[in-house]
Amino acid sequence: MFNLEEELKKLPSSPGVYLMHNDRDEIIYIGKAVSLKNRVRQYFQSSRNKTAKIEQMVSHIAWFEYILTDSELEALVLECNLIKEHRPRYNTMLKDDKSYPYIKATVGEDFPRLLFSRDMKKDGKSRYFGPYTSAGAVKDTLELIHKLYKIRTCSRVLPRDIGKERPCLNYHIKQCSAPCQGYISKEDYRASFDQALDFLSGKYGPLIHSLEEKMQEASLAMEYERAIEYRELLNSVKQVAQKQKITSSSEEDRDIIAMARDEQDAVVQVFFIREGKLIGRDHFHLRAAVEEEEGDILDSFVKQFYAGTPFIPRELWLQYPVADEKVISQWLTARKGQRVKLVVPQKGQKERLVELAARNAALVLGQDKERLKRDEQRTIGAVRQITGLMGIQGVRRIEAYDISNTSGVESVGSMVVYEDGRPKRSDYRKFKIRTVQGPNDYASMREVLTRRFSHGLREMEELKDQEAELGSFTRFPDLIMMDGGRGQVNIALEVLGELGLSIPVCGMVKDDSHRTRGLYYENRELPIDRHSEGFRLITRIQDEAHRFAIEYHRSLRGKGQVHSILDEIPGIGPARRKALMRAFGEIEAVRDADEEALAAVPGMNRKAARSVYEFFHAKKNDISGEM
């Protein structure tokens, strides 16, 4: 039994990270502290300075734990990692989980390339440009560069592989200079590549001048098709150049970060400045309490955002000061390998750029208000409708189950997971029924639920070992939804009772036309408005559980049927079975083939072909109609 008063006395004065748990063992808040003793005790002391959010959070704390670190910097890194892993309810959280694409220049190669990349490796062999705010922007830029500079895209090792294979299509459509054939020297190729790097760095002037001259020369020579090609390239380059609207006198890399908020939402806008030019911008929605200060919101944003992005600029220009400025600077400096400064501009162009970012954040907040409201109604609002109808509260995670089989053959179960009204596909699980023979959905569901929750309980026991990792089944649902009525609900309640678990269970009932009708809960069917968002969410969950089970069942059924026929043939193993299916496409074609056709399949011989032919002639009547 956790004794709060005794555990508070045991807190050390060391730096570290603390984790607050509720009575369901969920982590509801994660924080760092220079002194765990002073920081954690503050939550449980009577004070007028506590915000409503903190008061509510403290009321749900059942127990806490902590991890000691050697420094505040180590505590910050650990805090960032744990928040990203557990996404606690009372932490200020990024609603967006974005990753950004980059252009990777393989400058360490003899004939370097420009590649699409979402990762940055500090190996000294590559240079990166970005981040870009969309994958489409990267692909468009790479396509233009290949037209302009004819940089190779292949993975051949050059100069080792020069002349070993024919040039690829890119050479024939004039988008590669074919260094793989030795058609361009290493020095000339490198000169073109360096020009491409200048283009990515924003040096468009020489290129625009060159294209204009070539267009004029082609026009004067009455080579109008070439002139049109140059004109289209010129227009593409000017469009890219036009996007670089903000420039700075210094050519530093920096991110400009500002925010806007109202009573319920906050939006952070980031301008990405690379080598003095604005190459992109993006905005992020945060879950923040009304009482939180703007600086605290930016503090949380910076730690979460830069824990996940591979590129760290030299400077962050912030709209408000952040409490952890010194330790965040140390952390980012360690990640980048160069000093990273956090600046709050007060005047001049710097202050105007931050203000511009703030105005953009306010614009996004206003535009997205209605969209966010609609999205919340169909997700979190729909969950509240359902749970309000059932008379329960605090539901975030919903698990739904379904069974699929064909006359009892290849029975499978599906588990789909919704959190805050949205599907969490990474937590979906599928089960191949092991202990049930024939079409017995109740017994199959009993097996699925027993395996799921027994596995979860075992993982919880293993978590008591400090070296054990959080397992996929450890998080239990706040609500279980069964595809069916009283029978399926009772099966679930029996399994939970046998395992000593108490989780609400309801059934998703369908009418005679197999359409969702409503909910079955606590021995009665609950009336529900069929036009409500809650009803629509029930339908989506039921359809998703059914779809996931059907897809798994079909995959197993297909594999089983191929195996049941071809693998019965003497001399036909997995390799020959695959070769036959590649050659003929379907069982019927294999069955109808003669010995000559069978023997001609790669990997087959005369003896194996005769075995297949004789097998199908002997069993032709038995397998008609099979796949």
C-alpha positions as CSV (number, residue, x, y, z in Angstrom):
1,M,0.0,0.0,0.0
2,F,1.4,3.4,-1.0
3,N,1.7,5.7,2.0
4,L,1.9,9.2,0.6
5,E,3.2,10.9,3.8
6,E,6.0,8.3,4.2
7,E,7.0,8.4,0.6
8,L,7.3,12.2,0.6
9,K,9.7,12.0,3.5
10,K,11.9,9.6,1.6
11,L,12.3,11.9,-1.4
12,P,16.0,12.8,-2.1
13,S,17.3,16.3,-2.8
14,S,18.9,15.1,-6.1
15,P,17.8,16.1,-9.6
16,G,15.6,13.7,-11.4
17,V,12.2,13.0,-13.1
18,Y,9.0,12.2,-11.3
19,L,6.0,10.3,-12.6
20,M,2.5,10.7,-11.2
21,H,0.1,7.7,-11.4
22,N,-3.7,7.5,-11.0
23,D,-5.6,4.6,-9.4
24,R,-5.5,2.7,-12.7
25,D,-1.7,2.9,-12.8
26,E,-1.8,5.3,-15.7
27,I,0.9,7.9,-15.9
28,I,-1.0,11.3,-15.7
29,Y,1.9,13.7,-15.3
30,I,5.7,13.7,-15.8
31,G,8.0,16.5,-14.6
32,K,11.7,17.1,-13.9
33,A,13.3,18.7,-10.9
34,V,16.6,20.1,-9.7
35,S,15.5,18.8,-6.3
36,L,12.9,16.0,-6.2
37,K,12.3,16.6,-2.6
38,N,11.3,20.3,-3.0
39,R,9.5,19.9,-6.3
40,V,7.3,16.9,-5.6
41,R,6.3,18.1,-2.1
42,Q,4.9,21.3,-3.5
43,Y,2.1,19.4,-5.2
44,F,0.8,18.2,-1.9
45,Q,1.1,21.4,0.2
46,S,-1.8,23.7,0.6
47,S,-1.2,26.8,-1.5
48,R,-3.2,29.5,-3.1
49,N,-0.9,29.6,-6.1
50,K,-2.0,26.3,-7.5
51,T,-3.8,26.4,-10.9
52,A,-7.1,24.6,-11.4
53,K,-5.2,22.2,-13.7
54,I,-2.7,21.3,-11.0
55,E,-5.5,21.0,-8.3
56,Q,-7.4,18.6,-10.6
57,M,-4.3,16.6,-11.4
58,V,-3.3,16.2,-7.7
59,S,-6.8,15.0,-6.9
60,H,-6.2,12.0,-9.2
61,I,-2.7,11.0,-7.9
62,A,-2.7,7.6,-6.3
63,W,1.0,7.2,-6.2
64,F,4.2,8.5,-7.6
65,E,7.7,7.2,-8.6
66,Y,10.9,9.0,-9.5
67,I,14.2,8.4,-11.4
68,L,17.4,9.9,-10.2
69,T,19.8,11.6,-12.6
70,D,23.2,13.1,-12.2
71,S,22.2,16.6,-13.5
72,E,19.3,18.8,-14.5
73,L,20.3,18.4,-18.1
74,E,20.0,14.6,-17.9
75,A,16.6,15.1,-16.2
76,L,15.4,17.2,-19.1
77,V,16.5,14.7,-21.7
78,L,14.7,11.9,-19.7
79,E,11.6,14.0,-19.2
80,C,11.4,14.6,-23.0
81,N,11.7,10.9,-23.8
82,L,9.2,9.8,-21.2
83,I,6.6,12.4,-22.2
84,K,6.9,11.4,-25.8
85,E,6.5,7.7,-24.8
86,H,3.6,8.0,-22.4
87,R,1.8,11.3,-23.5
88,P,0.4,12.0,-20.0
89,R,-3.0,13.6,-19.7
90,Y,-1.9,16.7,-17.7
91,N,1.3,17.6,-19.5
92,T,1.1,20.3,-22.1
93,M,1.1,18.2,-25.2
94,L,1.8,18.7,-28.9
95,K,-1.3,17.4,-30.8
96,D,0.7,17.0,-34.0
97,D,3.3,14.3,-34.5
98,K,5.1,15.5,-37.6
99,S,8.3,14.5,-39.2
100,Y,10.0,16.6,-41.9
101,P,11.7,15.6,-45.1
102,Y,15.2,16.8,-46.1
103,I,17.3,16.7,-49.2
104,K,20.4,14.7,-48.6
105,A,23.6,15.5,-50.6
106,T,26.0,12.6,-50.5
107,V,29.1,14.9,-50.8
108,G,31.4,12.1,-49.7
109,E,30.8,10.1,-52.9
110,D,33.0,10.4,-56.0
111,F,29.8,11.0,-58.1
112,P,27.5,12.4,-55.4
113,R,23.7,12.3,-55.4
114,L,20.7,14.3,-54.0
115,L,18.2,12.1,-52.2
116,F,14.9,12.4,-50.3
117,S,15.5,11.7,-46.6
118,R,13.6,11.9,-43.3
119,D,16.7,11.2,-41.2
120,M,19.9,13.0,-40.6
121,K,23.1,11.1,-39.9
122,K,26.2,13.0,-38.6
123,D,28.7,10.8,-40.5
124,G,30.5,13.6,-42.2
125,K,29.7,12.1,-45.6
126,S,26.5,14.0,-46.3
127,R,25.0,17.5,-46.2
128,Y,21.4,18.2,-45.6
129,F,19.0,20.9,-46.8
130,G,15.7,21.6,-45.1
131,P,13.5,20.9,-43.3
132,Y,10.8,21.2,-46.0
133,T,7.2,21.3,-44.9
134,S,5.9,18.7,-47.3
135,A,7.3,15.7,-49.1
136,G,5.8,17.1,-52.3
137,A,8.0,20.1,-52.1
138,V,11.1,18.0,-51.8
139,K,10.1,15.8,-54.8
140,D,9.3,18.8,-56.9
141,T,12.6,20.4,-56.0
142,L,14.6,17.2,-56.8
143,E,12.8,16.9,-60.1
144,L,13.7,20.4,-61.1
145,I,17.3,19.9,-60.1
146,H,17.6,16.7,-62.2
147,K,16.3,18.6,-65.2
148,L,18.7,21.5,-64.6
149,Y,21.9,19.7,-63.5
150,K,21.4,16.1,-64.6
151,I,22.5,14.6,-61.2
152,R,22.3,10.8,-61.0
153,T,19.7,9.0,-58.9
154,C,21.0,5.4,-59.1
155,S,22.6,3.4,-56.3
156,R,25.5,2.2,-58.4
157,V,28.9,2.4,-56.8
158,L,31.0,4.7,-59.0
159,P,33.6,4.7,-60.4
160,R,33.8,0.9,-59.7
161,D,30.6,0.1,-61.7
162,I,31.3,2.4,-64.7
163,G,30.4,0.6,-68.0
164,K,29.0,-2.5,-66.3
165,E,25.3,-1.8,-67.2
166,R,23.4,0.2,-69.8
167,P,22.4,3.8,-68.9
168,C,19.0,4.1,-67.3
169,L,15.9,5.9,-68.5
170,N,16.9,9.2,-66.9
171,Y,19.8,9.5,-69.4
172,H,17.5,9.0,-72.3
173,I,15.1,11.7,-71.1
174,K,18.0,14.1,-70.5
175,Q,17.8,14.1,-66.7
176,C,21.1,12.4,-66.0
177,S,24.6,12.9,-67.5
178,A,25.3,9.1,-67.2
179,P,28.5,9.1,-65.2
180,C,27.8,5.3,-65.0
181,Q,29.0,5.1,-68.7
182,G,31.9,7.6,-68.3
183,Y,30.0,10.1,-70.5
184,I,31.0,12.9,-68.1
185,S,34.3,13.4,-66.2
186,K,34.4,13.4,-62.4
187,E,35.5,17.1,-62.5
188,D,32.6,18.2,-64.8
189,Y,30.1,16.2,-62.8
190,R,31.3,17.7,-59.5
191,A,31.0,21.2,-61.1
192,S,27.3,20.5,-62.0
193,F,26.7,19.1,-58.5
194,D,28.2,22.2,-56.8
195,Q,25.9,24.4,-58.9
196,A,23.0,22.2,-57.6
197,L,24.1,22.9,-54.0
198,D,24.2,26.6,-54.7
199,F,20.6,26.3,-56.0
200,L,19.5,24.6,-52.8
201,S,21.3,27.3,-50.8
202,G,19.2,29.9,-52.5
203,K,21.7,31.3,-55.0
204,Y,19.3,31.7,-57.9
205,G,20.7,34.8,-59.7
206,P,23.4,33.1,-61.9
207,L,21.0,30.3,-62.9
208,I,18.2,32.7,-63.9
209,H,20.6,34.8,-66.0
210,S,22.0,31.7,-67.7
211,L,18.5,30.3,-68.5
212,E,17.4,33.7,-69.9
213,E,20.4,33.8,-72.2
214,K,19.9,30.2,-73.4
215,M,16.2,30.9,-74.1
216,Q,17.1,34.0,-76.2
217,E,19.8,32.1,-78.1
218,A,17.4,29.2,-78.9
219,S,14.7,31.7,-80.0
220,L,17.1,33.6,-82.3
221,A,18.2,30.3,-83.8
222,M,14.5,29.5,-84.4
223,E,14.8,26.4,-82.2
224,Y,11.5,27.1,-80.6
225,E,11.0,23.7,-78.8
226,R,14.3,24.2,-76.9
227,A,13.3,27.9,-76.2
228,I,10.0,26.6,-74.6
229,E,11.9,24.1,-72.5
230,Y,14.2,26.9,-71.2
231,R,11.2,29.1,-70.6
232,E,9.5,26.4,-68.5
233,L,12.6,25.8,-66.5
234,L,13.0,29.5,-66.0
235,N,9.5,29.8,-64.7
236,S,10.0,26.9,-62.3
237,V,13.2,28.5,-60.9
238,K,11.5,31.9,-60.4
239,Q,8.6,30.2,-58.6
240,V,11.1,28.6,-56.1
241,A,12.9,31.9,-55.7
242,Q,9.6,33.8,-55.1
243,K,8.9,31.6,-52.1
244,Q,12.0,33.0,-50.4
245,K,10.2,36.1,-49.2
246,I,12.0,36.7,-45.9
247,T,15.7,37.3,-45.9
248,S,18.2,38.2,-43.2
249,S,21.4,40.2,-43.3
250,S,23.2,37.3,-41.7
251,E,23.2,33.8,-43.2
252,E,22.6,31.9,-40.0
253,D,20.2,29.0,-39.5
254,R,17.5,29.8,-37.1
255,D,13.9,29.0,-36.2
256,I,11.4,31.8,-35.2
257,I,8.8,30.6,-32.7
258,A,5.7,32.4,-31.7
259,M,2.2,31.5,-30.5
260,A,-1.4,32.6,-30.2
261,R,-4.0,31.2,-27.8
262,D,-7.6,31.6,-26.6
263,E,-9.5,30.1,-23.7
264,Q,-9.3,26.6,-25.0
265,D,-6.5,26.2,-27.6
266,A,-3.0,27.2,-28.4
267,V,-1.2,27.3,-31.8
268,V,2.6,27.7,-32.2
269,Q,4.0,29.0,-35.5
270,V,7.6,28.1,-36.6
271,F,9.4,29.9,-39.4
272,F,12.4,27.9,-40.7
273,I,15.2,30.2,-41.7
274,R,18.2,28.5,-43.4
275,E,21.2,30.5,-44.5
276,G,19.2,33.7,-44.0
277,K,16.2,32.7,-46.1
278,L,12.7,31.5,-45.2
279,I,12.5,28.0,-46.6
280,G,9.2,27.0,-44.9
281,R,6.9,27.4,-42.0
282,D,4.5,25.2,-40.1
283,H,2.1,25.4,-37.2
284,F,1.3,23.1,-34.3
285,H,-1.7,22.7,-32.0
286,L,-1.1,22.2,-28.3
287,R,-3.3,20.9,-25.5
288,A,-2.8,23.6,-22.8
289,A,-4.7,24.7,-19.7
290,V,-6.2,28.2,-19.5
291,E,-4.0,29.1,-16.4
292,E,-0.7,28.2,-18.1
293,E,1.6,31.1,-18.9
294,E,2.7,31.6,-22.5
295,G,6.3,31.1,-21.5
296,D,5.4,27.7,-20.0
297,I,3.6,26.7,-23.2
298,L,6.6,27.6,-25.3
299,D,8.9,25.8,-22.9
300,S,6.9,22.6,-23.3
301,F,6.8,23.0,-27.1
302,V,10.5,23.6,-27.5
303,K,11.4,20.5,-25.5
304,Q,8.9,18.2,-27.3
305,F,9.5,19.6,-30.8
306,Y,13.4,19.5,-30.7
307,A,13.4,16.1,-29.0
308,G,12.0,14.7,-32.3
309,T,13.4,16.8,-35.1
310,P,16.8,15.8,-36.5
311,F,18.0,19.3,-37.4
312,I,18.9,21.9,-34.7
313,P,19.5,25.5,-35.9
314,R,22.1,27.8,-34.3
315,E,19.4,30.1,-32.8
316,L,15.8,30.0,-31.6
317,W,14.0,33.3,-31.6
318,L,11.2,33.1,-29.1
319,Q,8.2,35.3,-28.4
320,Y,8.4,34.8,-24.6
321,P,11.2,33.8,-22.2
322,V,11.2,30.2,-21.1
323,A,11.9,29.0,-17.6
324,D,14.4,26.3,-18.6
325,E,16.4,28.5,-21.1
326,K,19.8,27.6,-19.7
327,V,19.3,23.9,-19.5
328,I,17.5,23.7,-22.9
329,S,20.4,25.6,-24.5
330,Q,22.8,23.1,-23.0
331,W,20.7,20.2,-24.2
332,L,20.4,21.5,-27.8
333,T,24.1,22.4,-27.8
334,A,25.0,18.8,-26.9
335,R,22.7,17.5,-29.6
336,K,24.0,19.8,-32.3
337,G,27.6,19.7,-31.4
338,Q,27.7,23.6,-31.6
339,R,26.4,26.3,-29.3
340,V,22.7,26.9,-29.7
341,K,21.3,30.2,-28.4
342,L,17.7,31.0,-27.2
343,V,16.9,34.7,-27.9
344,V,13.8,36.8,-27.1
345,P,14.1,39.7,-29.5
346,Q,13.0,43.1,-28.1
347,K,13.3,45.5,-31.0
348,G,14.2,46.0,-34.7
349,Q,13.9,43.4,-37.5
350,K,14.2,40.5,-35.1
351,E,11.2,41.6,-33.1
352,R,9.2,42.3,-36.2
353,L,9.9,38.7,-37.5
354,V,8.7,37.2,-34.2
355,E,5.6,39.4,-34.4
356,L,5.0,38.2,-38.0
357,A,5.1,34.6,-36.8
358,A,2.7,35.5,-33.9
359,R,0.2,37.1,-36.4
360,N,0.4,33.9,-38.5
361,A,-0.3,31.8,-35.5
362,A,-3.3,33.9,-34.6
363,L,-4.6,33.6,-38.2
364,V,-4.3,29.8,-38.1
365,L,-6.0,29.7,-34.7
366,G,-9.0,31.6,-36.0
367,Q,-9.2,29.6,-39.2
368,D,-8.9,26.2,-37.5
369,K,-11.3,27.0,-34.7
370,E,-14.4,25.6,-36.4
371,R,-12.5,22.7,-37.9
372,L,-11.1,21.7,-34.5
373,K,-14.5,22.1,-33.0
374,R,-16.0,19.7,-35.6
375,D,-13.1,17.3,-35.2
376,E,-13.6,17.3,-31.4
377,Q,-17.3,16.6,-31.7
378,R,-16.7,13.5,-33.9
379,T,-14.0,12.1,-31.6
380,I,-13.7,13.2,-28.0
381,G,-17.3,14.6,-28.1
382,A,-18.6,11.3,-29.5
383,V,-16.9,9.3,-26.7
384,R,-18.5,11.6,-24.1
385,Q,-21.9,11.0,-25.7
386,I,-21.5,7.3,-25.6
387,T,-20.1,7.2,-22.0
388,G,-22.7,9.7,-20.9
389,L,-25.4,7.4,-22.2
390,M,-23.8,4.5,-20.2
391,G,-23.3,6.7,-17.1
392,I,-19.5,6.2,-16.9
393,Q,-16.7,8.7,-17.0
394,G,-13.0,9.0,-17.7
395,V,-12.9,6.9,-20.9
396,R,-10.0,7.5,-23.3
397,R,-9.0,4.1,-24.6
398,I,-11.6,1.8,-26.1
399,E,-10.9,-1.7,-27.4
400,A,-13.3,-3.5,-29.7
401,Y,-13.3,-7.2,-30.7
402,D,-14.7,-9.4,-33.5
403,I,-14.5,-13.0,-34.7
404,S,-14.2,-14.1,-38.4
405,N,-14.3,-17.6,-39.9
406,T,-15.8,-19.6,-42.8
407,S,-17.7,-22.5,-41.4
408,G,-15.3,-22.7,-38.6
409,V,-12.2,-22.8,-40.9
410,E,-9.3,-20.5,-40.0
411,S,-11.1,-18.7,-37.2
412,V,-9.4,-15.5,-36.2
413,G,-10.1,-12.7,-33.8
414,S,-9.4,-9.0,-34.1
415,M,-8.7,-6.3,-31.5
416,V,-8.9,-2.6,-32.6
417,V,-8.1,0.3,-30.4
418,Y,-9.5,3.8,-30.3
419,E,-8.0,6.6,-28.1
420,D,-9.9,9.8,-27.7
421,G,-12.2,8.7,-30.5
422,R,-9.4,8.1,-33.0
423,P,-8.1,4.7,-34.2
424,K,-4.7,3.9,-32.8
425,R,-3.6,1.4,-35.4
426,S,-0.2,0.7,-33.8
427,D,-2.1,-1.1,-31.0
428,Y,-4.3,-3.2,-33.2
429,R,-3.8,-7.0,-32.7
430,K,-5.0,-10.1,-34.4
431,F,-5.4,-13.6,-33.0
432,K,-5.4,-17.0,-34.8
433,I,-7.8,-19.2,-32.8
434,R,-5.9,-22.2,-31.4
435,T,-8.2,-24.1,-29.1
436,V,-11.6,-24.0,-30.8
437,Q,-12.7,-26.4,-33.6
438,G,-15.7,-25.4,-35.8
439,P,-17.8,-22.3,-35.9
440,N,-18.1,-21.4,-32.2
441,D,-17.9,-17.6,-31.9
442,Y,-18.5,-17.5,-28.2
443,A,-15.7,-20.0,-27.4
444,S,-13.4,-18.2,-29.9
445,M,-14.1,-14.8,-28.2
446,R,-13.4,-16.4,-24.8
447,E,-10.0,-17.5,-26.1
448,V,-9.1,-14.1,-27.6
449,L,-10.0,-12.2,-24.5
450,T,-8.3,-14.6,-22.2
451,R,-5.1,-14.4,-24.2
452,R,-5.2,-10.6,-24.5
453,F,-5.7,-9.9,-20.8
454,S,-3.6,-12.7,-19.4
455,H,-0.8,-11.5,-21.5
456,G,-1.3,-8.0,-20.2
457,L,-1.3,-9.2,-16.6
458,R,2.0,-11.1,-17.2
459,E,3.6,-8.0,-18.7
460,M,2.5,-6.0,-15.6
461,E,4.3,-8.5,-13.4
462,E,7.4,-8.3,-15.5
463,L,7.4,-4.5,-15.2
464,K,8.2,-4.9,-11.5
465,D,11.6,-5.7,-12.8
466,Q,13.3,-2.4,-13.5
467,E,14.9,-3.7,-16.7
468,A,11.6,-4.8,-18.2
469,E,10.1,-2.7,-21.0
470,L,6.5,-1.6,-21.4
471,G,4.7,-4.2,-23.4
472,S,2.0,-3.8,-26.1
473,F,-0.7,-5.4,-23.9
474,T,0.1,-3.6,-20.7
475,R,-2.3,-0.7,-21.3
476,F,-5.8,-1.9,-20.4
477,P,-8.9,-0.2,-21.9
478,D,-11.3,2.1,-20.1
479,L,-14.2,0.5,-22.1
480,I,-14.6,-2.8,-24.1
481,M,-17.0,-2.9,-27.0
482,M,-18.1,-6.3,-28.3
483,D,-19.4,-7.0,-31.8
484,G,-22.7,-8.4,-30.7
485,G,-25.3,-8.3,-27.9
486,R,-25.9,-10.1,-24.6
487,G,-24.0,-13.3,-25.4
488,Q,-20.7,-11.6,-26.4
489,V,-21.0,-9.2,-23.5
490,N,-21.5,-12.0,-21.0
491,I,-18.5,-13.9,-22.4
492,A,-16.3,-10.8,-21.8
493,L,-17.6,-10.2,-18.3
494,E,-16.9,-13.8,-17.4
495,V,-13.3,-13.6,-18.6
496,L,-12.7,-10.4,-16.8
497,G,-14.2,-11.8,-13.6
498,E,-12.0,-14.9,-13.8
499,L,-8.9,-12.7,-14.2
500,G,-10.0,-10.3,-11.4
501,L,-10.4,-7.3,-13.7
502,S,-13.2,-4.7,-13.6
503,I,-13.7,-3.0,-17.0
504,P,-17.0,-1.7,-18.4
505,V,-18.2,-3.9,-21.3
506,C,-20.9,-3.0,-23.8
507,G,-22.2,-4.7,-27.0
508,M,-22.6,-3.1,-30.4
509,V,-26.0,-4.5,-31.5
510,K,-27.0,-4.8,-35.2
511,D,-30.5,-5.1,-36.7
512,D,-31.9,-7.8,-39.0
513,S,-30.3,-5.9,-42.0
514,H,-26.9,-6.1,-40.3
515,R,-26.8,-2.4,-39.6
516,T,-25.7,-0.9,-36.3
517,R,-28.7,-0.4,-34.0
518,G,-27.4,0.7,-30.7
519,L,-25.6,-0.4,-27.5
520,Y,-26.3,-3.2,-25.0
521,Y,-25.1,-2.4,-21.5
522,E,-25.9,-3.8,-18.1
523,N,-28.6,-6.1,-19.4
524,R,-30.5,-3.6,-21.4
525,E,-30.4,-2.0,-24.8
526,L,-29.8,1.8,-24.7
527,P,-31.7,4.1,-27.0
528,I,-29.4,6.3,-29.0
529,D,-29.9,9.0,-31.6
530,R,-28.9,7.5,-35.0
531,H,-28.0,10.9,-36.3
532,S,-25.6,11.7,-33.4
533,E,-21.8,11.7,-33.5
534,G,-21.8,9.0,-30.8
535,F,-23.8,6.7,-33.0
536,R,-21.5,7.3,-35.9
537,L,-18.4,6.5,-33.8
538,I,-20.0,3.2,-32.7
539,T,-20.6,2.3,-36.3
540,R,-17.0,3.2,-37.3
541,I,-15.6,1.1,-34.4
542,Q,-17.8,-1.8,-35.3
543,D,-17.0,-1.7,-39.0
544,E,-13.2,-1.3,-38.2
545,A,-13.2,-4.4,-36.0
546,H,-15.0,-6.4,-38.6
547,R,-12.7,-5.2,-41.4
548,F,-9.6,-6.0,-39.5
549,A,-10.8,-9.5,-38.7
550,I,-12.0,-10.2,-42.3
551,E,-8.6,-9.1,-43.8
552,Y,-6.7,-11.4,-41.5
553,H,-9.0,-14.3,-42.1
554,R,-8.7,-13.9,-45.9
555,S,-5.0,-13.8,-45.7
556,L,-4.9,-17.1,-43.7
557,R,-7.5,-18.7,-45.8
558,G,-5.6,-17.9,-49.0
559,K,-2.4,-19.3,-47.6
560,G,-4.1,-22.4,-46.3
561,Q,-5.8,-23.3,-49.5
562,V,-2.6,-23.0,-51.6
563,H,-0.8,-25.1,-49.1
564,S,-3.6,-27.8,-48.8
565,I,-3.3,-28.6,-52.5
566,L,0.2,-28.1,-53.8
567,D,2.0,-29.2,-50.7
568,E,0.3,-32.6,-50.8
569,I,2.1,-33.4,-54.0
570,P,5.3,-35.6,-53.5
571,G,8.4,-33.7,-54.6
572,I,6.8,-30.2,-54.4
573,G,8.1,-28.1,-51.6
574,P,7.8,-24.3,-50.8
575,A,10.2,-23.2,-53.6
576,R,8.5,-25.2,-56.3
577,R,5.1,-24.3,-55.1
578,K,6.0,-20.6,-55.4
579,A,7.5,-21.1,-58.8
580,L,4.3,-22.9,-60.1
581,M,2.1,-20.1,-58.7
582,R,4.3,-17.4,-60.3
583,A,4.2,-19.2,-63.6
584,F,0.5,-20.1,-63.8
585,G,-1.2,-17.6,-61.4
586,E,-3.9,-19.9,-60.0
587,I,-4.5,-23.5,-59.0
588,E,-6.8,-24.2,-61.9
589,A,-4.1,-23.3,-64.4
590,V,-1.6,-25.6,-62.7
591,R,-4.3,-28.4,-62.7
592,D,-5.0,-27.9,-66.5
593,A,-1.4,-27.7,-67.6
594,D,0.3,-30.7,-69.4
595,E,3.6,-32.2,-68.4
596,E,5.6,-30.2,-71.0
597,A,4.3,-26.9,-69.6
598,L,4.9,-27.9,-66.0
599,A,8.5,-29.1,-66.7
600,A,9.3,-25.8,-68.4
601,V,8.7,-23.9,-65.1
602,P,12.1,-22.7,-63.6
603,G,13.0,-25.1,-60.7
604,M,10.9,-28.0,-62.0
605,N,12.2,-31.2,-63.7
606,R,10.5,-34.0,-65.6
607,K,9.9,-36.1,-62.5
608,A,8.3,-33.3,-60.5
609,A,6.2,-32.3,-63.5
610,R,4.9,-35.8,-63.9
611,S,4.1,-35.9,-60.1
612,V,2.0,-32.7,-60.4
613,Y,0.2,-33.9,-63.5
614,E,-0.7,-37.3,-62.1
615,F,-1.8,-35.8,-58.8
616,F,-4.3,-33.5,-60.4
617,H,-5.6,-36.2,-62.8
618,A,-6.2,-38.5,-59.9
619,K,-7.9,-35.8,-57.8
620,K,-9.4,-33.6,-60.4
621,N,-12.9,-34.2,-59.3
622,D,-12.0,-33.6,-55.6
623,I,-10.6,-30.1,-56.1
624,S,-12.9,-28.6,-58.6
625,G,-13.8,-25.0,-57.5
626,E,-10.9,-24.7,-55.0
627,M,-8.5,-21.8,-55.0
